[in-house]
Amino acid sequence: MAIIEVTGLRKAYGATAAVDGVSFAVEEGEIFGILGPNGAGKTTTVECVEGLRIPDAGTVRVAGLDPVADHERVTRILGAQLQESDLQPKLTVREALELYAAFYPKPADWRPLAERLGLTPKLTTRFAKLSGGQKQRLFIALALIGNPRVVVLDELTTGLDPRARRDTWSLIEEIRDSGVTVLLVTHFMEEAQRLCDRIAVIDKGKVAALDSPAGLIGRSTASTVISFTPSRPLDDQELAGLPQAASVETKGDRVVINGTDETVNAVISLLVRHRVTAHQLRVTEATLDDAFLDLTETETASAPAAETATDADQPEERV
Ligand code: ADP
């Protein structure tokens, strides 16, 4: 069952179409990623899901409810991550947990939650004195304190060192395993590839692709890169005619072919047929990075975005 349904969502700030016809559905129990470069429209999309912005067109439903009209009920189902500026620097971890628990009719007990997130030793520490990773863990705790069915985490690991980022990833997996659906906004490929069950790639306000990480990589025209130095030159035409070969390049004495698994087998057969030895043969898998570039490049070619700001592009306050 879909817990979040977004259909034909549009939101403009003045002349800038930040979100331009976005549709996706998040199934209960999954980690759903919204991946895209800065300025793609990710935050605007999730702010509409959270009921913090009013869409210009399209519909958003959270467990069947309208996040603007049924805001109160939606806040009990959907836990949103706070921004740093939302917390007083002098508030201690314990005070923040107690304060936010008081906002909900049936909050989670904050003690086990603090324990689970490794915050127990920091209960008397003021927010301003926490490290980046500790602040993020507190934000996760506050997003979970109302016992939500779905939690929205926006650029949670930005600014964290690699160790703290990996710890946060484990926490996100634990949240999903405890039955809470996660809507994760990120511009880190590795994070999306590692954590998400499905990903909507957003670029220039539109969904460029929606699939599992493996599906997105497979969808790319060049999921495998084959490179080698042949013991004697090969016929370019014959190489270009290999099945599924997306591109063939000769770089000095090396041949580099982008293709699929099928291309690898065909290259080996061709080498055997011509009794050519391949020195330093390398076969590497494309990553989500490659797939992302491939997917967003197509989008760039077909739909150039209006980059120029106008007088109408005034910052808009959230509701
Ligand atoms: P992302 O989260 O992917 O970085 P955003 O949703 O924040 O993207 O922004 C999408 C576009 O909308 C950008 O061009 C951004 O400059 C613009 N934008 C975002 N928030 C505002 C705002 N409050 N007022 C005006 N323009 C905004």
Boltz pocket constraint, residues with backbone or C-beta under 6 A from the ligand:
constraints:
  - pocket:
      binder: B
      contacts: [[A, 13], [A, 16], [A, 17], [A, 18], [A, 36], [A, 37], [A, 38], [A, 39], [A, 40], [A, 41], [A, 42], [A, 43], [A, 44], [A, 45], [A, 313], [A, 314], [A, 315], [A, 316], [A, 317]]
      max_distance: 6.0
